[in-house]
Amino acid sequence: MSTKEQVVLGEVLGPLSDGERLKAESNFLRGTIAEDLANPITGAVTGDNFTLIRFHGMYLQDDRDIRAERAKQKLEPLHTLMVRARLPAGVITPTQWLGVDKWADEHTLYGSIRLTTRQTFQYHGILKPNIKKVHKALSSIGIDTIGTAADMNRNVLCTANPYQSEVHKEAYAWAQKISEHFLPHASGYAEVWLDADKIESTVKEEEQILGSTYLPRKFKTTIAIPPLNDVDVHANDLNFVAIQEDGKLIGFNVLVGGGLAMTHGDTSTYPRRADDFGFIPVEKTLAFAQAVVTTQRDWGNRSNRKNAKTKYTLDRVGIDVFKAEVEKRAGGEFEVSRPYEFTERGDRIGWSEGIDGKHYLSLFIENGRILDLPGKPLKTGMTELAKIHKGDFRITANQNLIVAGVPSDQKMAIEKIAVEHGLMDESVSEQRKNSMACVAFPTCPLAMAEAERFLPSFVTDVEGLLQKHQLPTEENIILRVTGCPNGCGRSMLAEVGLVGKAPGRYNLHLGGNRSGTRIPKMYKENITDKQILSELDDLIGQWSRDRESNEGFGDFTIRTGIIDEVFVSKRDFYA
């Protein structure tokens, strides 16, 4: 543990955390990863490298379903690595997809591809001897994993639904620019994973934006195009809300300080909505983005990692002080925010037509898991689509996938493949389309309860309650489940959010809204799925009988006093 203390604006925050020592001593994230990879004694990576590999887009995991059995056999856990790709705005070509699909079969234990809530894909179950092969394979098709985990700017999200194609095209370009702007420049990634030549010791490396110890904590950035909030702006540190005039992108409202993670039992941690700092013209985007990132870099808490995110920096130093510093560093002032409204955030499953005259097929992928299942060979279907599709694929922030830019003469062929392989299924309910979960068991080391494996049957039960109370078939509740309170499944922006507390037990949160602009509040703590369904049975019944016209479930729970609204996140969330 370092004895050096961090001081920000005259306030002593305390000794630097060991994470700061680790980054400072890592030689720009190289550490001794290369030596660890060559160690045949263990399937794990050890010491500081356990954390350092995260900066390269990986997490060490093990199969928790068999952990106890292996311990009985005096074997170490079945260590594997999860690898997450960097795909700004979730765009991937069919050629790239075919490579990704091939290597899932060849180099992972599970053979699956998982679409994430951050518009990218990840592999689970890579054994240590195969990890460099995967990085080299991805690199050969123009994909890397830099900055998709740890204390960096994560994969940049952008509204995926392409019905406003011209503005979407511009927004996507900005997502790429922002992603590239905040990438680390040191060559450690290329040296360790791609066997690039080592930098000579006489060459001084530096990270002008990220700094030698990078950011205090993970940093998430999005671009949203109203009226769609499909990227859930209030879950992210930095958000650019597109403002249009006459169909042209003129600039962005900048929202700062959102975040959903918390720690059970620690009221110094809490979910928080992002604050609207104001409008900037489009040409100032990178300047203001850099100003927000570097202010958080210099002022974020490096003593207590649980309070290191941007949301805590804002609440500690004050919104006005943080905003003024951003303006100073950007060399300009925020203008008054331009009006906008979010009205929805789900993906529009099925066909739509863009203003370019091409067609876009949004496919519902439950839990984002692409795998050949009985009667639903999804992975094979995606391979067949990639073989004939001439446009691109777009992964959404809701774990779905869009076959984008389909010409009219190819539409029937694309649909035929999708239907035959279970990628198009008209029987999927609106409730299922609007439900989401994180990975959780068996691979996530942080999971306290099931999420991905639990969600499908739980949604079936909720569908039954909606039918029991005679709600229209198009009606749904935005439902999300996370296996722990870290927020990957974005439960803290759901109308019904379940947060794992222990095996088979969850905290039940109510009161979010359909547009994703309100944090839900805990309604019941540490209850079983059966108890949750019993509670929902009663609440859905009340909603069915007493709701106002087109009133969503979350709005109903607030209006009728079932749950209190969260206005100021920490105070109201725990009150």
C-alpha positions as a printed NumPy array, in Angstrom:
array([[  0.   ,   0.   ,   0.   ],
       [  1.367,   3.401,  -0.978],
       [  1.873,   5.962,   1.782],
       [  1.569,   8.879,  -0.638],
       [ -1.605,  10.837,  -0.013],
       [ -3.914,  12.264,  -2.648],
       [ -4.931,  15.898,  -2.309],
       [ -7.615,  17.439,  -4.534],
       [ -8.564,  21.123,  -4.258],
       [ -6.947,  21.224,  -0.83 ],
       [ -8.844,  18.174,   0.45 ],
       [ -6.806,  15.188,   1.629],
       [ -8.531,  12.067,   0.313],
       [ -6.131,   9.626,   1.951],
       [ -3.284,   7.304,   0.946],
       [ -3.3  ,   6.114,  -2.641],
       [ -4.874,   2.699,  -3.088],
       [ -2.773,  -0.286,  -4.03 ],
       [ -4.321,  -0.136,  -7.476],
       [ -2.446,   3.098,  -8.052],
       [  0.829,   1.481,  -6.982],
       [  0.14 ,  -1.382,  -9.375],
       [ -0.441,   0.922, -12.36 ],
       [  2.583,   3.084, -11.577],
       [  4.893,   0.062, -11.424],
       [  3.439,  -1.725, -14.462],
       [  5.694,  -0.194, -17.134],
       [  2.668,   1.088, -19.021],
       [  0.609,  -2.042, -18.328],
       [  3.201,  -4.614, -19.404],
       [  3.902,  -5.919, -15.923],
       [  5.194,  -9.47 , -16.098],
       [  2.273, -10.727, -18.163],
       [  4.525, -12.293, -20.8  ],
       [  6.346, -14.335, -18.152],
       [  3.046, -15.35 , -16.554],
       [  1.722, -16.637, -19.883],
       [  4.755, -18.899, -20.202],
       [  4.18 , -20.474, -16.767],
       [  2.741, -23.994, -17.338],
       [  2.218, -24.74 , -13.634],
       [ -1.079, -22.858, -13.349],
       [ -3.931, -21.921, -15.675],
       [ -4.225, -18.58 , -13.886],
       [ -2.409, -15.288, -14.177],
       [ -0.967, -14.205, -10.874],
       [ -0.051, -11.237,  -8.711],
       [ -0.408,  -7.806, -10.303],
       [ -1.038,  -9.428, -13.671],
       [ -4.462, -10.565, -12.455],
       [ -5.468,  -6.892, -12.604],
       [ -3.223,  -5.726, -15.445],
       [ -4.798,  -8.06 , -18.011],
       [ -8.046,  -6.156, -17.507],
       [ -6.48 ,  -3.115, -19.154],
       [ -6.025,  -5.346, -22.179],
       [ -9.706,  -6.357, -22.194],
       [ -9.638,  -9.582, -20.193],
       [-10.802, -11.018, -16.886],
       [ -9.606, -14.193, -15.205],
       [-12.579, -16.431, -14.394],
       [-13.322, -20.014, -13.485],
       [-16.283, -22.357, -13.784],
       [-17.965, -21.934, -10.403],
       [-20.315, -24.853, -11.067],
       [-17.398, -27.261, -10.703],
       [-15.163, -25.33 ,  -8.314],
       [-16.05 , -27.404,  -5.246],
       [-15.664, -30.709,  -7.103],
       [-12.229, -29.733,  -8.382],
       [-11.204, -28.704,  -4.867],
       [-12.176, -32.185,  -3.641],
       [ -9.912, -33.621,  -6.316],
       [ -7.12 , -31.308,  -5.122],
       [ -7.167, -29.47 ,  -8.437],
       [ -7.029, -25.718,  -8.867],
       [-10.195, -24.076, -10.248],
       [-10.715, -24.437, -14.001],
       [ -9.216, -21.054, -14.815],
       [-10.189, -19.449, -18.097],
       [-10.125, -15.951, -19.512],
       [-12.98 , -13.823, -20.768],
       [-11.979, -11.553, -23.657],
       [-14.02 ,  -8.488, -24.642],
       [-13.597,  -6.718, -27.984],
       [-13.519,  -2.998, -28.744],
       [-16.23 ,  -2.147, -31.294],
       [-17.157,   1.56 , -31.249],
       [-20.951,   1.797, -31.742],
       [-21.083,  -1.993, -32.12 ],
       [-20.359,  -2.094, -35.864],
       [-18.774,  -5.257, -37.267],
       [-18.456,  -6.47 , -40.86 ],
       [-19.645,  -9.898, -42.057],
       [-16.024, -10.866, -42.782],
       [-15.057,  -9.97 , -39.235],
       [-18.056, -11.897, -37.913],
       [-16.976, -15.05 , -39.732],
       [-13.579, -14.777, -38.067],
       [-15.11 , -14.177, -34.646],
       [-17.39 , -17.188, -35.137],
       [-14.543, -19.468, -36.249],
       [-12.341, -18.623, -33.284],
       [-15.212, -19.12 , -30.827],
       [-15.305, -22.734, -31.996],
       [-11.558, -23.219, -32.049],
       [-10.37 , -21.416, -28.919],
       [-13.155, -21.346, -26.287],
       [-14.572, -24.035, -24.051],
       [-18.182, -22.96 , -24.622],
       [-18.143, -22.185, -28.343],
       [-20.461, -19.223, -27.859],
       [-20.344, -15.531, -28.67 ],
       [-21.964, -13.192, -26.168],
       [-23.291,  -9.784, -27.142],
       [-22.874,  -7.356, -24.261],
       [-24.74 ,  -4.33 , -22.945],
       [-21.812,  -2.225, -24.181],
       [-22.395,  -2.945, -27.873],
       [-19.63 ,  -5.435, -28.324],
       [-19.018,  -9.158, -28.032],
       [-17.015, -11.229, -25.603],
       [-15.662, -14.744, -25.479],
       [-15.912, -16.882, -22.356],
       [-13.798, -19.932, -21.576],
       [-10.401, -19.289, -23.171],
       [ -7.589, -21.364, -21.697],
       [ -4.328, -19.55 , -21.026],
       [ -2.339, -21.336, -23.778],
       [ -4.854, -20.04 , -26.357],
       [ -5.082, -16.434, -25.26 ],
       [ -2.385, -14.996, -27.525],
       [ -3.844, -16.92 , -30.466],
       [ -7.172, -15.168, -29.922],
       [ -5.583, -11.716, -29.762],
       [ -3.601, -12.342, -32.921],
       [ -6.642, -13.733, -34.694],
       [ -8.75 , -10.707, -33.777],
       [ -5.944,  -8.365, -34.812],
       [ -5.766, -10.051, -38.223],
       [ -9.326,  -8.876, -38.941],
       [ -8.89 ,  -5.398, -37.5  ],
       [-10.305,  -5.923, -33.995],
       [ -8.567,  -5.307, -30.674],
       [ -9.553,  -5.471, -27.012],
       [ -7.807,  -2.338, -25.763],
       [ -9.612,  -0.382, -23.078],
       [-12.66 ,  -2.629, -22.763],
       [-12.054,  -3.144, -19.054],
       [-10.222,  -1.566, -16.092],
       [ -9.453,   2.135, -15.576],
       [ -9.909,   3.397, -19.125],
       [-12.544,   4.792, -21.428],
       [-14.627,   1.728, -22.268],
       [-16.236,   0.791, -25.594],
       [-18.072,   3.894, -26.849],
       [-21.802,   3.355, -27.351],
       [-24.   ,   4.964, -29.994],
       [-27.702,   4.709, -30.812],
       [-27.984,   1.664, -33.036],
       [-31.494,   1.948, -34.451],
       [-30.897,   3.349, -37.925],
       [-34.212,   4.963, -38.842],
       [-32.5  ,   8.383, -38.851],
       [-29.661,   7.202, -41.002],
       [-27.88 ,  10.453, -41.858],
       [-27.649,  11.614, -38.257],
       [-26.813,   8.089, -37.151],
       [-23.962,   8.028, -39.662],
       [-22.512,  11.232, -38.22 ],
       [-23.002,  10.058, -34.651],
       [-21.258,   6.765, -35.428],
       [-18.3  ,   8.69 , -36.841],
       [-18.05 ,  10.628, -33.577],
       [-18.204,   7.377, -31.571],
       [-15.192,   6.163, -33.55 ],
       [-13.315,   9.449, -33.069],
       [-13.945,   9.513, -29.321],
       [-12.885,   5.88 , -28.953],
       [ -9.642,   6.445, -30.869],
       [ -8.93 ,   9.709, -29.041],
       [ -8.828,   8.039, -25.632],
       [ -6.919,   4.886, -26.523],
       [ -3.597,   4.345, -24.742],
       [ -0.589,   5.063, -26.944],
       [  2.04 ,   2.963, -25.19 ],
       [  2.951,  -0.226, -27.05 ],
       [  2.512,  -2.725, -24.217],
       [ -0.581,  -4.331, -25.772],
       [  1.156,  -4.972, -29.084],
       [  4.291,  -6.288, -27.389],
       [  2.536,  -8.701, -25.032],
       [ -0.218, -10.069, -27.267],
       [  0.961,  -9.516, -30.835],
       [  4.706, -10.098, -30.355],
       [  5.546,  -6.638, -31.647],
       [  9.102,  -5.398, -31.29 ],
       [  9.813,  -3.978, -27.854],
       [ 10.298,  -0.259, -27.419],
       [ 13.943,   0.57 , -26.844],
       [ 14.737,   1.626, -23.299],
       [ 15.982,   4.997, -24.582],
       [ 12.514,   5.881, -25.923],
       [ 10.339,   7.691, -23.403],
       [  6.722,   6.556, -23.441],
       [  3.919,   8.731, -22.129],
       [  0.133,   8.898, -22.034],
       [ -0.74 ,  12.554, -22.469],
       [ -4.48 ,  12.125, -21.902],
       [ -4.759,   9.056, -19.695],
       [ -1.61 ,   9.761, -17.675],
       [  0.988,   7.323, -16.378],
       [ -1.496,   5.821, -13.902],
       [ -4.5  ,   6.034, -16.235],
       [ -7.954,   6.929, -14.889],
       [ -9.04 ,   6.472, -11.254],
       [-11.749,   4.012, -12.305],
       [-13.585,   2.763, -15.387],
       [-15.081,   5.465, -17.593],
       [-18.068,   4.981, -19.902],
       [-19.094,   7.158, -22.847],
       [-22.183,   7.168, -25.071],
       [-23.846,   9.019, -27.922],
       [-27.651,   9.018, -27.941],
       [-30.023,  10.209, -30.65 ],
       [-33.406,  11.258, -29.21 ],
       [-36.126,  10.131, -28.972],
       [-34.288,   6.825, -28.422],
       [-32.353,   6.242, -25.223],
       [-31.244,   2.765, -26.245],
       [-27.77 ,   3.369, -24.757],
       [-29.134,   4.289, -21.29 ],
       [-27.293,   7.598, -20.929],
       [-27.819,   7.758, -17.166],
       [-25.668,   4.668, -16.702],
       [-22.563,   6.405, -18.045],
       [-19.89 ,   8.921, -17.031],
       [-20.037,  11.003, -20.219],
       [-22.891,  11.229, -22.687],
       [-23.488,  13.202, -25.859],
       [-27.165,  13.694, -26.677],
       [-27.469,  14.565, -30.372],
       [-29.258,  17.805, -31.21 ],
       [-30.59 ,  18.197, -34.753],
       [-31.82 ,  21.053, -36.87 ],
       [-33.398,  20.368, -40.261],
       [-32.091,  16.81 , -40.187],
       [-28.505,  17.899, -39.51 ],
       [-26.403,  17.218, -36.43 ],
       [-25.49 ,  20.629, -34.997],
       [-24.102,  19.587, -31.616],
       [-24.693,  17.771, -28.381],
       [-26.069,  18.278, -24.922],
       [-23.355,  16.921, -22.621],
       [-24.485,  14.766, -19.675],
       [-21.901,  13.889, -17.023],
       [-21.775,  11.698, -13.941],
       [-24.134,   8.789, -14.463],
       [-23.407,   5.381, -12.98 ],
       [-25.293,   2.414, -11.538],
       [-22.825,   0.367,  -9.48 ],
       [-23.039,   0.203,  -5.698],
       [-21.943,  -2.087,  -2.859],
       [-24.421,  -3.906,  -0.639],
       [-24.404,  -2.406,   2.854],
       [-22.211,   0.572,   1.929],
       [-24.29 ,   3.751,   1.752],
       [-21.316,   5.735,   0.476],
       [-22.006,   3.977,  -2.836],
       [-25.161,   4.535,  -4.887],
       [-26.567,   4.731,  -8.406],
       [-26.734,   8.221,  -9.885],
       [-28.324,   9.994, -12.853],
       [-26.089,  12.042, -15.125],
       [-26.296,  15.858, -14.946],
       [-26.926,  17.939, -18.074],
       [-24.014,  20.397, -18.304],
       [-25.298,  22.155, -21.422],
       [-24.97 ,  22.306, -25.197],
       [-21.795,  22.34 , -27.276],
       [-21.445,  22.759, -31.065],
       [-20.414,  19.605, -32.859],
       [-16.902,  20.844, -33.705],
       [-16.125,  21.169, -29.964],
       [-16.927,  17.526, -29.189],
       [-13.405,  16.187, -28.689],
       [-12.251,  19.249, -26.745],
       [-15.055,  18.927, -24.207],
       [-14.758,  15.138, -24.079],
       [-11.073,  15.447, -23.256],
       [-11.76 ,  18.133, -20.67 ],
       [-14.241,  15.887, -18.826],
       [-11.905,  12.884, -18.952],
       [ -8.835,  14.791, -17.756],
       [-10.756,  16.541, -14.97 ],
       [-11.92 ,  13.165, -13.732],
       [ -8.369,  11.844, -14.195],
       [ -6.951,  14.548, -11.927],
       [ -9.795,  14.89 ,  -9.416],
       [-11.196,  11.358,  -9.168],
       [-10.661,   9.493,  -5.901],
       [ -7.489,   7.393,  -6.1  ],
       [ -7.636,   6.524,  -2.415],
       [-10.96 ,   4.665,  -2.286],
       [-11.826,   2.767,  -5.472],
       [-15.423,   2.351,  -4.373],
       [-15.792,   6.128,  -4.593],
       [-13.574,   6.656,  -7.625],
       [-16.15 ,   6.999, -10.412],
       [-17.058,  10.358, -11.963],
       [-20.412,  10.441, -10.161],
       [-18.652,  10.568,  -6.797],
       [-16.217,  13.233,  -7.997],
       [-19.147,  15.456,  -8.985],
       [-20.846,  15.012,  -5.626],
       [-17.601,  15.557,  -3.713],
       [-16.309,  18.721,  -5.417],
       [-19.687,  20.083,  -6.545],
       [-21.27 ,  20.101,  -9.98 ],
       [-20.598,  23.802, -10.596],
       [-16.903,  23.467,  -9.687],
       [-16.447,  20.414, -11.923],
       [-18.296,  22.091, -14.788],
       [-16.212,  25.267, -14.532],
       [-13.009,  23.22 , -14.669],
       [-14.239,  21.414, -17.78 ],
       [-14.984,  24.755, -19.458],
       [-11.517,  26.043, -18.52 ],
       [ -9.781,  22.996, -19.982],
       [-11.962,  22.948, -23.102],
       [-11.418,  26.642, -23.777],
       [-15.119,  27.458, -24.029],
       [-18.387,  27.569, -22.159],
       [-21.405,  25.344, -22.276],
       [-24.428,  26.947, -23.899],
       [-27.937,  26.52 , -22.532],
       [-29.135,  22.964, -23.089],
       [-31.256,  22.442, -26.166],
       [-34.635,  20.739, -25.67 ],
       [-34.94 ,  17.028, -26.349],
       [-37.069,  14.139, -25.11 ],
       [-36.477,  10.447, -24.7  ],
       [-39.636,   8.434, -25.284],
       [-38.322,   4.879, -25.593],
       [-35.165,   2.797, -25.351],
       [-35.831,  -0.706, -26.628],
       [-34.697,  -2.058, -29.972],
       [-37.257,  -2.132, -32.765],
       [-37.238,  -5.846, -33.474],
       [-38.019,  -6.788, -37.076],
       [-37.648,  -4.939, -40.359],
       [-37.398,  -1.184, -40.8  ],
       [-36.422,   0.948, -43.761],
       [-33.816,   3.671, -43.609],
       [-33.883,   6.929, -45.5  ],
       [-31.152,   5.438, -47.683],
       [-33.768,   3.054, -49.099],
       [-32.064,   0.028, -47.568],
       [-33.557,  -2.322, -45.018],
       [-32.531,  -3.086, -41.437],
       [-33.416,  -6.287, -39.621],
       [-33.18 ,  -6.131, -35.823],
       [-32.845,  -9.616, -34.337],
       [-33.799, -10.391, -30.745],
       [-31.008, -12.395, -29.072],
       [-32.081, -13.481, -25.588],
       [-29.362, -12.508, -23.099],
       [-27.104, -11.778, -26.077],
       [-25.958, -15.407, -26.107],
       [-25.262, -16.655, -29.649],
       [-25.027, -20.419, -29.529],
       [-26.591, -23.325, -31.379],
       [-29.506, -24.387, -29.181],
       [-31.991, -27.243, -29.699],
       [-34.374, -26.065, -32.414],
       [-32.584, -22.702, -32.563],
       [-29.16 , -22.909, -34.214],
       [-28.505, -19.192, -33.719],
       [-24.757, -19.333, -34.196],
       [-25.019, -21.295, -37.44 ],
       [-27.691, -18.877, -38.618],
       [-25.453, -15.874, -38.013],
       [-22.677, -17.612, -39.951],
       [-25.008, -18.159, -42.894],
       [-26.115, -14.522, -42.789],
       [-22.5  , -13.359, -42.731],
       [-21.731, -15.436, -45.823],
       [-24.239, -13.543, -48.   ],
       [-24.778, -10.147, -46.318],
       [-23.204,  -7.171, -48.111],
       [-23.791,  -4.521, -45.434],
       [-22.67 ,  -4.661, -41.822],
       [-23.904,  -5.925, -38.466],
       [-24.617,  -3.619, -35.535],
       [-24.654,  -4.913, -31.981],
       [-27.055,  -2.97 , -29.78 ],
       [-26.748,  -1.899, -26.156],
       [-29.697,  -4.188, -25.42 ],
       [-27.753,  -7.325, -26.447],
       [-29.463,  -7.631, -29.821],
       [-28.092,  -7.46 , -33.359],
       [-29.058,  -5.511, -36.478],
       [-28.451,  -6.794, -40.   ],
       [-27.894,  -3.352, -41.503],
       [-28.002,  -1.998, -45.039],
       [-29.875,  -4.83 , -46.772],
       [-30.831,  -4.032, -50.403],
       [-34.384,  -4.851, -51.419],
       [-33.357,  -7.747, -53.666],
       [-31.6  ,  -9.494, -50.759],
       [-34.298,  -9.021, -48.154],
       [-36.119, -12.325, -48.743],
       [-32.907, -14.36 , -48.612],
       [-31.845, -12.729, -45.34 ],
       [-35.256, -13.316, -43.768],
       [-35.357, -16.948, -44.887],
       [-32.063, -17.708, -43.134],
       [-33.122, -15.803, -40.013],
       [-36.44 , -17.647, -39.739],
       [-34.964, -21.098, -40.416],
       [-32.378, -20.674, -37.658],
       [-34.62 , -19.191, -34.979],
       [-33.172, -15.675, -35.269],
       [-36.635, -14.379, -36.201],
       [-39.448, -15.609, -34.005],
       [-42.793, -13.814, -34.015],
       [-43.88 , -15.654, -30.868],
       [-41.38 , -13.723, -28.714],
       [-43.361, -11.443, -26.406],
       [-42.816,  -7.736, -25.861],
       [-42.011,  -8.595, -22.255],
       [-39.158, -10.874, -23.276],
       [-37.832,  -8.287, -25.731],
       [-37.693,  -5.739, -22.909],
       [-35.949,  -7.941, -20.35 ],
       [-32.209,  -8.191, -19.851],
       [-29.621,  -9.831, -17.581],
       [-25.881,  -9.865, -16.974],
       [-23.796, -13.065, -17.283],
       [-23.471, -13.927, -13.561],
       [-23.001, -17.663, -12.844],
       [-21.112, -19.777, -13.657],
       [-18.261, -17.61 , -14.965],
       [-18.469, -14.178, -13.305],
       [-16.425, -14.163, -10.07 ],
       [-18.525, -11.319,  -8.631],
       [-21.922, -12.993,  -9.036],
       [-23.968, -13.495,  -5.88 ],
       [-27.065, -14.887,  -7.628],
       [-28.091, -16.2  , -11.038],
       [-29.012, -13.745, -13.786],
       [-28.586, -14.945, -17.396],
       [-29.637, -18.518, -16.609],
       [-32.441, -17.312, -14.349],
       [-34.02 , -14.72 , -16.645],
       [-35.757, -16.829, -19.345],
       [-37.974, -18.804, -16.951],
       [-38.593, -15.745, -14.783],
       [-39.795, -13.807, -17.825],
       [-42.176, -16.681, -18.605],
       [-43.613, -16.28 , -15.107],
       [-44.008, -12.511, -15.572],
       [-45.673, -13.103, -18.941],
       [-48.153, -15.293, -17.09 ],
       [-48.899, -12.496, -14.613],
       [-49.52 ,  -9.989, -17.413],
       [-51.894, -12.444, -19.032],
       [-53.576, -13.267, -15.725],
       [-54.389,  -9.603, -15.175],
       [-55.647,  -9.201, -18.759],
       [-53.086,  -6.686, -19.938],
       [-52.774,  -6.194, -23.712],
       [-50.267,  -8.446, -25.495],
       [-48.17 ,  -5.428, -26.502],
       [-47.823,  -4.349, -22.852],
       [-44.591,  -4.956, -20.973],
       [-42.497,  -3.97 , -17.977],
       [-38.84 ,  -3.081, -18.407],
       [-37.284,  -5.889, -16.368],
       [-33.61 ,  -6.39 , -15.635],
       [-31.642,  -8.783, -13.465],
       [-28.063,  -8.467, -12.257],
       [-26.249, -11.127, -10.272],
       [-24.519,  -8.533,  -8.083],
       [-24.776,  -4.766,  -7.446],
       [-22.101,  -3.772,  -9.987],
       [-24.703,  -2.802, -12.567],
       [-23.692,  -4.654, -15.755],
       [-27.314,  -5.519, -16.586],
       [-28.454,  -1.95 , -15.772],
       [-31.107,  -3.02 , -13.247],
       [-30.891,   0.428, -11.673],
       [-32.652,   1.922, -14.695],
       [-35.446,  -0.66 , -14.898],
       [-39.096,  -0.466, -13.927],
       [-38.487,  -3.745, -12.091],
       [-34.845,  -4.299, -11.189],
       [-33.558,  -7.406,  -9.444],
       [-30.115,  -7.198,  -7.85 ],
       [-28.486, -10.412,  -6.642],
       [-27.922, -10.652,  -2.899],
       [-27.237, -14.391,  -2.386],
       [-27.94 , -17.636,  -4.256],
       [-31.651, -17.583,  -5.072],
       [-32.23 , -14.205,  -3.403],
       [-32.5  , -10.658,  -4.753],
       [-33.247,  -7.1  ,  -3.772],
       [-36.36 ,  -5.937,  -5.617],
       [-36.263,  -2.361,  -6.937],
       [-39.244,  -0.492,  -8.386],
       [-39.932,   2.895,  -9.902],
       [-37.755,   3.352, -12.972],
       [-39.451,   4.521, -16.145],
       [-39.703,   3.506, -19.776],
       [-37.448,   6.267, -21.041],
       [-34.584,   5.348, -18.696],
       [-34.365,   8.677, -16.906],
       [-35.219,   7.587, -13.361],
       [-33.407,   5.445, -10.797],
       [-35.604,   2.798,  -9.1  ],
       [-35.686,   2.4  ,  -5.317],
       [-35.48 ,  -0.756,  -3.218],
       [-38.939,  -2.117,  -2.431],
       [-38.085,  -5.437,  -0.782],
       [-34.711,  -6.729,   0.375],
       [-33.191, -10.199,   0.102],
       [-36.241, -12.132,  -1.099],
       [-36.633, -15.263,  -3.211],
       [-37.899, -15.424,  -6.769],
       [-41.187, -16.874,  -5.526],
       [-41.625, -13.964,  -3.132],
       [-40.802, -11.543,  -5.946],
       [-43.456, -13.098,  -8.17 ],
       [-45.976, -12.898,  -5.352],
       [-45.224,  -9.195,  -4.914],
       [-45.431,  -8.597,  -8.663],
       [-48.713, -10.485,  -8.894],
       [-50.314,  -8.007,  -6.524],
       [-48.633,  -4.956,  -8.05 ],
       [-49.412,  -5.885, -11.652],
       [-53.006,  -6.473, -10.62 ],
       [-53.186,  -2.964,  -9.169],
       [-51.556,  -1.532, -12.3  ],
       [-54.04 ,  -3.311, -14.556],
       [-57.04 ,  -2.026, -12.587],
       [-56.019,   1.497, -11.674],
       [-53.541,   2.841, -14.199],
       [-54.101,   5.926, -16.269],
       [-54.101,   5.857, -20.068],
       [-50.8  ,   4.438, -21.409],
       [-49.23 ,   4.703, -17.952],
       [-46.125,   2.552, -17.583],
       [-45.663,   0.256, -14.617],
       [-42.839,   2.319, -13.126],
       [-44.767,   5.584, -13.4  ],
       [-47.766,   3.884, -11.802],
       [-45.761,   2.767,  -8.78 ],
       [-44.577,   6.359,  -8.238],
       [-47.932,   8.071,  -8.803],
       [-49.805,   5.76 ,  -6.44 ],
       [-47.196,   5.95 ,  -3.664],
       [-46.154,   2.3  ,  -3.858],
       [-42.556,   3.501,  -3.962],
       [-40.972,   6.937,  -3.473],
       [-39.342,   8.652,  -6.416],
       [-35.56 ,   8.988,  -6.401],
       [-34.774,  12.651,  -7.146],
       [-31.322,  13.215,  -5.624],
       [-29.767,   9.815,  -5.921],
       [-27.955,   9.188,  -2.61 ],
       [-30.366,  10.928,  -0.241],
       [-33.571,   9.623,  -1.825],
       [-32.193,   6.215,  -2.735],
       [-31.477,   5.279,   0.889],
       [-34.217,   7.296,   2.61 ]])
